[in-house]
Amino acid sequence: MLGANFEREIREQPDVWRRIAESDRAHMLARAIRGRDVVLLGSGSSLFMAQLGALALRRRGIRAVALAASEAPLDHAAYRDAVVVACSQSGETTDLIEALDLLRPMELIALTNTPDSPLSGRADVVIDLGAGPEVAVPASKSVTASAAILLWAAAIASDTASRNARVLIETAEDVRGWLDGDGVEAVRDAAERIARRRSVVIVAAGYGVPIAYECSLKLKEASYIHAEGISAGEFRHGSAAMLDASCAIVGIVDEHSRGIVNRPLREALEAESLRYVFGERLADIPLIGPVVGIAFNTLAWLVAGQMLALYLARARHVDADAPRGLNKKL
């Protein structure tokens, strides 16, 4: 079946989160960054998780910025001699390794799924994501493992208890129940309808913005459909012009972003665009994906995006395991 490895790895994620909950990985990261300014570095999916982690830290009063490794040659002077958290599934990404030569970190923390990689070899602290091997080119397990550790570490570093092992395990079991139940059929049906559209827009606010970027990347690399992740508040400043009947739009909704995300979805109704939401219900718009507690709802959003990418790829007769022109190490 097309994308068989991708699907298997998506379904393995609740087990990965349970292992994280039973480990000291988030505590290791929190100890390494507590009370310090942080630069989170990454490329592709790892960059989007770095953005998520930086936002989680800033929300708790910790100064943090996310930097694209590929941009470091043009934007590194202000970040030299900082504490750097380098996020990388493979630990071999060329852009990231070269960026470290420019940044010259005061301390380097490697957040990687490959603890014996070149990145790990030069790091002061190595945190193994523990996601296990990923065969499919579109990353899934390593992405949500990074998100779980970064979000939990931000809470620990700021002495807040909103995220903890118990809540992460609850989230894992809620998502497992959804993956094993009938809810995935709604994603399959949505994918078959979206496959007939020209483009997909994913809009969000707050924590949802880097998730929108990641989900749009998954749709592009897995199914070759044009997809964009956009801040819902910024969408009306030009991008709303793309809405028409050939477009699908997905809103990522939680209690904090509901009002902001609702505006482009209302505009999409007038434009006759196909509409869906992740996270929480909004009016009569179809909800797809698992529903979990707020602490780790980003993990559920990521799984919803991954499953949508998988089924959209199948609807478009694309093998999501091996997209054209891509490989695991760039």
Backbone hydrogen bonds in HBPLUS format (Angstrom, degrees):
<---DONOR---> <-ACCEPTOR-->    atom                        ^
c    i                          cat <-CA-CA->   ^        H-A-AA   ^      H-
h    n   atom  resd res      DA  || num        DHA   H-A  angle D-A-AA Bond
n    s   type  num  typ     dist DA aas  dist angle  dist       angle   num
A0004-ALA N   A0001-MET O   3.22 MM   3  5.53 130.2  2.48 146.2 137.1     1
A0007-GLU N   A0003-GLY O   2.95 MM   4  6.17 162.6  1.98 156.7 160.8     2
A0008-ARG N   A0004-ALA O   3.01 MM   4  6.20 160.8  2.05 145.3 150.8     3
A0009-GLU N   A0005-ASN O   2.94 MM   4  6.14 162.5  1.97 152.9 157.2     4
A0010-ILE N   A0006-PHE O   2.97 MM   4  6.19 150.4  2.06 146.4 154.7     5
A0011-ARG N   A0007-GLU O   3.04 MM   4  6.27 162.2  2.07 152.3 156.3     6
A0012-GLU N   A0008-ARG O   3.08 MM   4  6.31 124.2  2.40 137.8 152.3     7
A0012-GLU N   A0009-GLU O   3.29 MM   3  5.03 138.9  2.47  90.3 101.6     8
A0013-GLN N   A0010-ILE O   3.28 MM   3  5.72 164.3  2.30 112.1 116.8     9
A0015-ASP N   A0012-GLU O   3.14 MM   3  5.71 128.1  2.42 114.3 126.1    10
A0016-VAL N   A0012-GLU O   3.34 MM   4  6.69 151.1  2.42 145.3 153.6    11
A0016-VAL N   A0013-GLN O   2.94 MM   3  4.92 115.2  2.37  98.6 115.3    12
A0017-TRP N   A0013-GLN O   2.97 MM   4  6.31 158.2  2.02 162.0 167.5    13
A0018-ARG N   A0014-PRO O   3.05 MM   4  6.29 153.7  2.12 144.4 151.3    14
A0019-ARG N   A0015-ASP O   3.08 MM   4  6.36 156.0  2.14 146.7 152.6    15
A0020-ILE N   A0016-VAL O   3.05 MM   4  6.39 151.7  2.13 145.9 153.9    16
A0021-ALA N   A0017-TRP O   2.90 MM   4  6.16 158.5  1.94 150.2 156.0    17
A0022-GLU N   A0018-ARG O   3.03 MM   4  6.27 139.2  2.20 143.5 154.1    18
A0023-SER N   A0020-ILE O   3.05 MM   3  5.08 164.1  2.08 108.8 112.5    19
A0028-MET N   A0024-ASP O   2.83 MM   4  6.08 151.0  1.91 154.1 162.8    20
A0029-LEU N   A0025-ARG O   3.12 MM   4  6.43 161.5  2.16 152.3 155.7    21
A0030-ALA N   A0026-ALA O   2.93 MM   4  6.13 161.6  1.96 148.3 154.0    22
A0031-ARG N   A0027-HIS O   2.94 MM   4  6.10 161.1  1.97 149.9 154.1    23
A0032-ALA N   A0028-MET O   3.13 MM   4  6.34 150.3  2.22 142.8 150.9    24
A0033-ILE N   A0029-LEU O   3.12 MM   4  6.36 139.5  2.29 149.5 159.4    25
A0034-ARG N   A0030-ALA O   2.95 MM   4  5.69 132.5  2.18 149.5 158.8    26
A0036-ARG N   A0033-ILE O   3.10 MM   3  5.52 147.7  2.20 148.9 141.8    27
A0038-VAL N   A0063-ARG O   3.04 MM  25  6.49 159.1  2.08 148.3 154.8    28
A0065-VAL N   A0038-VAL O   3.08 MM  27  6.57 147.3  2.19 149.7 159.4    29
A0039-VAL N   A0083-VAL O   2.91 MM  44  6.21 160.1  1.95 162.6 167.8    30
A0085-VAL N   A0039-VAL O   2.81 MM  46  6.19 158.9  1.86 152.8 159.8    31
A0040-LEU N   A0065-VAL O   2.82 MM  25  6.15 168.0  1.84 158.6 162.8    32
A0067-LEU N   A0040-LEU O   2.82 MM  27  6.16 158.5  1.87 162.6 167.4    33
A0041-LEU N   A0085-VAL O   2.87 MM  44  6.10 161.7  1.90 147.6 152.9    34
A0087-CYS N   A0041-LEU O   2.80 MM  46  5.94 176.1  1.80 168.5 168.2    35
A0042-GLY N   A0067-LEU O   3.31 MM  25  6.76 150.7  2.40 161.4 165.8    36
A0069-ALA N   A0042-GLY O   2.92 MM  27  5.40 168.4  1.94 142.3 144.9    37
A0046-SER N   A0043-SER O   3.09 MM   3  5.29 125.2  2.41 145.9 134.2    38
A0047-LEU N   A0044-GLY O   2.98 MM   3  5.25 127.6  2.26 103.7 117.4    39
A0048-PHE N   A0044-GLY O   3.24 MM   4  6.69 153.8  2.31 150.5 157.4    40
A0049-MET N   A0045-SER O   3.05 MM   4  6.41 151.7  2.13 148.8 156.5    41
A0050-ALA N   A0046-SER O   2.89 MM   4  6.08 143.7  2.02 138.1 148.8    42
A0051-GLN N   A0047-LEU O   2.86 MM   4  6.22 148.7  1.96 148.9 157.5    43
A0052-LEU N   A0048-PHE O   3.02 MM   4  6.31 150.7  2.11 139.5 147.3    44
A0053-GLY N   A0049-MET O   2.87 MM   4  6.11 162.9  1.90 149.2 153.5    45
A0054-ALA N   A0050-ALA O   2.85 MM   4  6.03 158.2  1.89 148.7 154.8    46
A0055-LEU N   A0051-GLN O   3.02 MM   4  6.17 156.7  2.08 144.8 150.7    47
A0056-ALA N   A0052-LEU O   2.98 MM   4  6.26 158.5  2.03 149.8 155.9    48
A0057-LEU N   A0053-GLY O   3.01 MM   4  6.26 154.7  2.07 148.7 155.0    49
A0058-ARG N   A0054-ALA O   2.93 MM   4  6.15 163.3  1.96 149.6 154.3    50
A0059-ARG N   A0055-LEU O   2.92 MM   4  6.08 156.8  1.97 152.2 158.1    51
A0060-ARG N   A0057-LEU O   2.98 MM   3  5.27 146.4  2.10 104.9 115.4    52
A0062-ILE N   A0057-LEU O   2.96 MM   5  5.09 159.6  2.00 142.9 137.0    53
A0061-GLY N   A0058-ARG O   2.93 MM   3  4.98 159.3  1.97 115.4 114.1    54
A0071-GLU N   A0068-ALA O   2.91 MM   3  5.32 147.9  2.02 111.9 121.8    55
A0072-ALA N   A0069-ALA O   3.23 MM   3  5.33 152.9  2.30 102.7 110.6    56
A0074-LEU N   A0071-GLU O   2.95 MM   3  5.63 144.6  2.07 121.4 130.7    57
A0075-ASP N   A0071-GLU O   3.02 MM   4  6.00 119.4  2.41 141.0 155.2    58
A0075-ASP N   A0072-ALA O   3.13 MM   3  4.74 144.7  2.26  94.6 105.2    59
A0079-TYR N   A0076-HIS O   2.97 MM   3  5.33 151.5  2.05 113.4 122.6    60
A0081-ASP N   A0103-LEU O   3.15 MM  22  6.60 147.5  2.26 165.3 173.2    61
A0106-MET N   A0082-ALA O   2.78 MM  24  5.14 149.0  1.87 127.3 136.2    62
A0084-VAL N   A0107-GLU O   2.96 MM  23  6.32 164.1  1.99 172.0 174.8    63
A0109-ILE N   A0084-VAL O   2.82 MM  25  6.09 169.4  1.83 169.8 171.5    64
A0086-ALA N   A0109-ILE O   2.82 MM  23  6.14 152.2  1.89 162.8 172.1    65
A0111-LEU N   A0086-ALA O   2.89 MM  25  5.97 179.1  1.89 156.8 156.8    66
A0088-SER N   A0111-LEU O   3.07 MM  23  6.41 163.6  2.09 155.7 157.8    67
A0113-ASN N   A0089-GLN O   3.24 MM  24  4.86 140.4  2.40 111.4 122.6    68
A0119-LEU N   A0091-GLY O   3.08 MM  28  4.89 151.7  2.17 146.1 149.4    69
A0097-ILE N   A0093-THR O   3.09 MM   4  6.38 166.9  2.10 160.7 164.1    70
A0098-GLU N   A0094-THR O   2.99 MM   4  6.16 167.5  2.00 159.7 163.1    71
A0099-ALA N   A0095-ASP O   2.95 MM   4  6.05 145.9  2.06 139.3 149.1    72
A0100-LEU N   A0096-LEU O   3.10 MM   4  6.39 149.5  2.19 149.7 156.4    73
A0102-LEU N   A0099-ALA O   3.04 MM   3  5.20 129.4  2.30  99.4 112.7    74
A0103-LEU N   A0099-ALA O   2.91 MM   4  6.17 155.0  1.97 153.4 161.2    75
A0104-ARG N   A0100-LEU O   3.02 MM   4  5.86 155.0  2.09 146.7 150.5    76
A0124-ASP N   A0108-LEU O   2.81 MM  16  5.34 146.5  1.93 138.9 149.5    77
A0125-VAL N   A0108-LEU O   3.19 MM  17  6.59 155.0  2.26 153.2 156.5    78
A0110-ALA N   A0125-VAL O   2.80 MM  15  6.20 163.8  1.82 167.6 169.2    79
A0127-ILE N   A0110-ALA O   2.77 MM  17  5.97 168.4  1.78 172.5 175.7    80
A0112-THR N   A0127-ILE O   3.14 MM  15  6.44 152.0  2.22 156.2 164.7    81
A0129-LEU N   A0112-THR O   2.80 MM  17  5.63 162.1  1.83 134.7 139.5    82
A0117-SER N   A0114-THR O   3.14 MM   3  5.55 141.6  2.29 130.2 126.8    83
A0121-GLY N   A0117-SER O   3.02 MM   4  6.30 148.9  2.12 148.6 158.0    84
A0122-ARG N   A0119-LEU O   3.20 MM   3  5.61 145.6  2.32 107.0 115.7    85
A0123-ALA N   A0120-SER O   3.22 MM   3  5.10 155.8  2.28 100.6 107.9    86
A0137-VAL N   A0321-ASP O   3.00 MM 184  5.61 166.2  2.02 131.6 135.8    87
A0143-VAL N   A0140-SER O   3.09 MM   3  5.24 126.4  2.39 100.0 114.2    88
A0144-THR N   A0140-SER O   3.16 MM   4  6.51 166.1  2.18 165.2 165.3    89
A0145-ALA N   A0141-LYS O   2.94 MM   4  5.99 152.1  2.02 148.2 157.0    90
A0146-SER N   A0142-SER O   3.08 MM   4  6.07 154.5  2.14 132.6 138.9    91
A0147-ALA N   A0143-VAL O   3.04 MM   4  6.36 160.1  2.08 148.4 154.0    92
A0148-ALA N   A0144-THR O   2.90 MM   4  6.05 164.4  1.93 148.0 151.7    93
A0149-ILE N   A0145-ALA O   3.07 MM   4  6.25 167.9  2.08 152.6 155.2    94
A0150-LEU N   A0146-SER O   2.93 MM   4  6.03 169.5  1.94 156.3 159.7    95
A0151-LEU N   A0147-ALA O   2.93 MM   4  5.96 169.1  1.95 154.1 157.5    96
A0152-TRP N   A0148-ALA O   3.06 MM   4  6.05 164.1  2.08 144.9 150.0    97
A0153-ALA N   A0149-ILE O   2.83 MM   4  5.86 159.7  1.87 147.7 154.3    98
A0154-ALA N   A0150-LEU O   3.02 MM   4  6.16 151.7  2.11 144.3 151.1    99
A0155-ALA N   A0151-LEU O   3.27 MM   4  6.58 152.4  2.35 143.3 149.7   100
A0156-ILE N   A0152-TRP O   2.98 MM   4  6.31 159.5  2.02 153.0 158.9   101
A0157-ALA N   A0153-ALA O   2.83 MM   4  5.96 166.2  1.84 154.1 157.8   102
A0158-SER N   A0154-ALA O   3.26 MM   4  6.33 133.9  2.48 135.3 145.2   103
A0160-THR N   A0155-ALA O   2.91 MM   5  5.08 175.2  1.91 153.9 152.8   104
A0159-ASP N   A0156-ILE O   3.02 MM   3  5.00 164.4  2.04 108.0 111.5   105
A0168-LEU N   A0164-ASN O   3.03 MM   4  6.27 157.8  2.08 154.1 160.9   106
A0169-ILE N   A0165-ALA O   2.96 MM   4  6.18 159.3  2.00 153.6 158.6   107
A0170-GLU N   A0166-ARG O   2.96 MM   4  6.23 156.2  2.02 147.6 154.6   108
A0171-THR N   A0167-VAL O   2.93 MM   4  6.16 154.9  2.00 145.1 151.8   109
A0172-ALA N   A0168-LEU O   2.93 MM   4  6.21 156.9  1.98 147.0 153.3   110
A0173-GLU N   A0169-ILE O   2.98 MM   4  6.26 159.9  2.02 152.7 157.0   111
A0174-ASP N   A0170-GLU O   2.92 MM   4  6.15 153.6  1.99 148.5 156.1   112
A0175-VAL N   A0171-THR O   2.96 MM   4  6.16 163.2  1.99 154.4 158.3   113
A0176-ARG N   A0172-ALA O   2.87 MM   4  6.05 154.5  1.94 145.0 153.1   114
A0177-GLY N   A0173-GLU O   2.94 MM   4  6.06 159.3  1.99 143.1 148.3   115
A0178-TRP N   A0174-ASP O   3.10 MM   4  6.39 148.4  2.20 139.9 148.3   116
A0179-LEU N   A0175-VAL O   2.88 MM   4  6.14 163.9  1.91 155.3 159.2   117
A0180-ASP N   A0176-ARG O   2.95 MM   4  6.16 148.5  2.06 150.1 158.3   118
A0181-GLY N   A0178-TRP O   3.11 MM   3  5.04 153.8  2.18 100.8 109.0   119
A0185-GLU N   A0182-ASP O   3.00 MM   3  5.69 151.3  2.08 118.2 126.1   120
A0186-ALA N   A0183-GLY O   3.13 MM   3  5.65 140.1  2.30 110.4 119.4   121
A0187-VAL N   A0184-VAL O   3.05 MM   3  5.11 122.6  2.39  95.9 110.4   122
A0188-ARG N   A0184-VAL O   2.97 MM   4  6.36 156.8  2.03 151.0 157.6   123
A0189-ASP N   A0185-GLU O   2.93 MM   4  6.16 162.4  1.96 149.3 153.4   124
A0190-ALA N   A0186-ALA O   2.98 MM   4  6.13 156.6  2.04 140.0 146.7   125
A0191-ALA N   A0187-VAL O   2.85 MM   4  6.04 159.1  1.89 151.6 157.4   126
A0192-GLU N   A0188-ARG O   3.04 MM   4  6.32 155.2  2.10 149.3 155.3   127
A0193-ARG N   A0189-ASP O   3.22 MM   4  6.51 146.7  2.33 143.2 151.5   128
A0193-ARG N   A0190-ALA O   3.15 MM   3  5.21 123.0  2.49  95.8 110.0   129
A0194-ILE N   A0190-ALA O   2.80 MM   4  6.05 162.9  1.83 156.2 161.7   130
A0195-ALA N   A0191-ALA O   2.84 MM   4  5.89 148.1  1.95 147.2 155.0   131
A0196-ARG N   A0193-ARG O   3.21 MM   3  5.73 156.2  2.27 109.7 116.4   132
A0197-ARG N   A0194-ILE O   2.79 MM   3  5.23 163.9  1.82 121.2 125.0   133
A0198-ARG N   A0246-SER O   2.70 MM  48  5.39 151.2  1.78 149.0 159.0   134
A0248-ALA N   A0199-SER O   2.96 MM  49  6.33 154.4  2.02 149.6 158.0   135
A0200-VAL N   A0226-HIS O   2.88 MM  26  6.31 145.6  2.00 145.5 156.8   136
A0228-GLU N   A0200-VAL O   2.95 MM  28  6.47 146.0  2.07 151.3 162.0   137
A0201-VAL N   A0248-ALA O   2.85 MM  47  6.30 151.6  1.93 148.1 157.3   138
A0250-VAL N   A0201-VAL O   2.75 MM  49  6.20 157.2  1.80 160.0 168.0   139
A0202-ILE N   A0228-GLU O   2.78 MM  26  6.16 159.0  1.83 162.2 166.2   140
A0230-ILE N   A0202-ILE O   2.87 MM  28  6.20 161.7  1.90 161.9 166.4   141
A0203-VAL N   A0250-VAL O   2.87 MM  47  6.30 153.2  1.94 155.0 164.0   142
A0252-ILE N   A0203-VAL O   2.93 MM  49  6.33 157.5  1.99 164.7 172.1   143
A0204-ALA N   A0230-ILE O   3.32 MM  26  6.78 140.9  2.48 148.6 157.3   144
A0232-ALA N   A0204-ALA O   2.67 MM  28  4.98 173.5  1.67 145.7 147.1   145
A0208-GLY N   A0205-ALA O   3.02 MM   3  5.18 144.4  2.15 134.8 128.1   146
A0209-VAL N   A0206-GLY O   3.07 MM   3  5.80 160.9  2.10 121.8 126.2   147
A0212-ALA N   A0208-GLY O   2.74 MM   4  5.97 145.7  1.86 149.7 159.4   148
A0212-ALA N   A0209-VAL O   3.03 MM   3  5.01 117.9  2.43  96.5 111.9   149
A0213-TYR N   A0209-VAL O   3.04 MM   4  6.42 154.6  2.10 153.1 159.9   150
A0214-GLU N   A0210-PRO O   3.02 MM   4  6.23 161.3  2.05 142.9 147.5   151
A0215-CYS N   A0211-ILE O   2.81 MM   4  6.01 164.7  1.83 153.9 158.1   152
A0216-SER N   A0212-ALA O   2.97 MM   4  6.06 159.5  2.01 146.4 151.9   153
A0217-LEU N   A0213-TYR O   3.01 MM   4  6.25 151.0  2.10 144.3 152.6   154
A0218-LYS N   A0214-GLU O   2.96 MM   4  6.28 154.9  2.02 149.8 156.4   155
A0219-LEU N   A0215-CYS O   3.00 MM   4  6.31 158.2  2.05 150.4 155.5   156
A0220-LYS N   A0216-SER O   3.04 MM   4  6.27 160.1  2.08 147.6 152.8   157
A0221-GLU N   A0217-LEU O   2.92 MM   4  6.13 178.4  1.92 161.9 161.8   158
A0222-ALA N   A0218-LYS O   2.93 MM   4  5.76 154.8  1.99 145.8 152.9   159
A0223-SER N   A0219-LEU O   3.02 MM   4  5.66 155.1  2.08 137.4 144.2   160
A0224-TYR N   A0220-LYS O   2.86 MM   4  4.61 142.8  2.00 126.4 133.4   161
A0234-GLU N   A0231-SER O   3.05 MM   3  5.27 130.2  2.31 102.2 115.4   162
A0235-PHE N   A0231-SER O   2.99 MM   4  6.06 122.8  2.32 146.0 162.1   163
A0235-PHE N   A0232-ALA O   3.32 MM   3  5.08 143.7  2.46  92.5 102.7   164
A0237-HIS N   A0234-GLU O   2.99 MM   3  5.46 153.8  2.06 114.5 122.8   165
A0240-ALA N   A0235-PHE O   2.86 MM   5  5.69 122.3  2.19 155.8 152.8   166
A0241-ALA N   A0238-GLY O   3.22 MM   3  5.99 164.3  2.24 119.6 124.1   167
A0242-MET N   A0239-SER O   3.01 MM   3  5.86 170.0  2.02 126.1 129.1   168
A0243-LEU N   A0240-ALA O   3.14 MM   3  5.68 164.7  2.16 116.4 121.0   169
A0247-CYS N   A0244-ASP O   3.11 MM   3  5.58 162.2  2.14 121.9 123.4   170
A0274-LEU N   A0247-CYS O   3.03 MM  27  6.45 152.1  2.11 150.8 151.7   171
A0249-ILE N   A0274-LEU O   2.72 MM  25  6.11 157.4  1.77 167.2 174.2   172
A0276-TYR N   A0249-ILE O   2.99 MM  27  6.42 142.3  2.14 155.1 163.6   173
A0251-GLY N   A0276-TYR O   2.94 MM  25  6.42 157.1  1.99 146.0 149.0   174
A0278-PHE N   A0251-GLY O   2.84 MM  27  6.25 153.0  1.91 153.1 159.9   175
A0253-VAL N   A0278-PHE O   3.00 MM  25  6.12 174.1  2.01 149.9 151.6   176
A0258-ARG N   A0254-ASP O   3.11 MM   4  5.79 126.6  2.41 156.7 164.9   177
A0261-VAL N   A0257-SER O   2.90 MM   4  5.98 171.8  1.91 173.2 176.0   178
A0262-ASN N   A0258-ARG O   2.97 MM   4  5.96 143.9  2.10 146.2 156.0   179
A0266-ARG N   A0262-ASN O   2.90 MM   4  6.14 145.0  2.02 152.1 161.2   180
A0266-ARG N   A0263-ARG O   3.13 MM   3  5.22 124.6  2.45  99.4 113.1   181
A0267-GLU N   A0263-ARG O   3.08 MM   4  6.41 160.0  2.13 153.3 158.8   182
A0268-ALA N   A0264-PRO O   2.83 MM   4  6.01 142.1  1.97 138.9 149.8   183
A0269-LEU N   A0265-LEU O   3.14 MM   4  6.38 141.0  2.30 135.8 144.5   184
A0269-LEU N   A0266-ARG O   3.14 MM   3  5.18 125.4  2.45  95.0 108.5   185
A0270-GLU N   A0266-ARG O   3.33 MM   4  6.74 156.4  2.38 148.2 152.7   186
A0271-ALA N   A0267-GLU O   3.06 MM   4  6.35 140.4  2.22 139.2 150.5   187
A0273-SER N   A0268-ALA O   2.93 MM   5  5.16 163.5  1.96 155.8 154.1   188
A0272-GLU N   A0269-LEU O   3.09 MM   3  5.06 159.6  2.14 103.4 109.5   189
A0277-VAL N   A0286-PRO O   2.98 MM   9  6.32 145.4  2.11 158.3 161.1   190
A0288-ILE N   A0277-VAL O   2.94 MM  11  6.24 166.2  1.96 173.7 178.2   191
A0285-ILE N   A0282-LEU O   3.11 MM   3  5.89 162.7  2.14 144.7 147.0   192
A0297-ASN N   A0294-ILE O   3.41 MM   3  4.98 174.4  2.41 102.8 101.4   193
A0299-LEU N   A0296-PHE O   3.12 MM   3  5.75 144.5  2.25 114.3 122.0   194
A0300-ALA N   A0297-ASN O   3.07 MM   3  5.21 119.2  2.45  99.6 114.1   195
A0301-TRP N   A0297-ASN O   3.04 MM   4  6.43 156.1  2.10 152.4 159.4   196
A0302-LEU N   A0298-THR O   2.96 MM   4  6.20 156.3  2.02 146.4 152.5   197
A0303-VAL N   A0299-LEU O   3.05 MM   4  6.32 157.8  2.10 146.6 152.1   198
A0304-ALA N   A0300-ALA O   2.94 MM   4  6.18 158.4  1.98 149.5 155.6   199
A0305-GLY N   A0301-TRP O   2.98 MM   4  6.27 158.4  2.03 149.6 155.0   200
A0306-GLN N   A0302-LEU O   2.91 MM   4  6.17 153.0  1.98 148.1 155.9   201
A0307-MET N   A0303-VAL O   2.92 MM   4  6.14 165.5  1.94 156.0 158.8   202
A0308-LEU N   A0304-ALA O   2.95 MM   4  6.12 153.3  2.02 145.5 153.4   203
A0309-ALA N   A0305-GLY O   2.95 MM   4  6.13 154.0  2.02 142.8 149.8   204
A0310-LEU N   A0306-GLN O   2.92 MM   4  6.20 156.0  1.98 148.7 155.3   205
A0311-TYR N   A0307-MET O   3.01 MM   4  6.21 173.5  2.01 154.0 154.4   206
A0312-LEU N   A0308-LEU O   2.85 MM   4  5.86 149.1  1.95 144.3 153.9   207
A0313-ALA N   A0309-ALA O   2.91 MM   4  6.00 153.0  1.98 143.4 150.4   208
A0314-ARG N   A0310-LEU O   3.10 MM   4  6.44 156.6  2.15 145.5 151.6   209
A0315-ALA N   A0311-TYR O   2.91 MM   4  6.09 153.4  1.98 141.4 149.0   210
A0316-ARG N   A0312-LEU O   2.99 MM   4  6.18 136.2  2.19 140.0 151.3   211
A0316-ARG N   A0313-ALA O   3.13 MM   3  5.08 128.3  2.41  93.2 107.0   212
A0318-VAL N   A0313-ALA O   2.78 MM   5  4.87 168.9  1.79 142.3 144.5   213
A0317-HIS N   A0314-ARG O   3.09 MM   3  4.81 162.5  2.12  99.9 104.4   214
A0322-ALA N   A0319-ASP O   3.21 MM   3  5.95 149.7  2.31 118.7 124.5   215
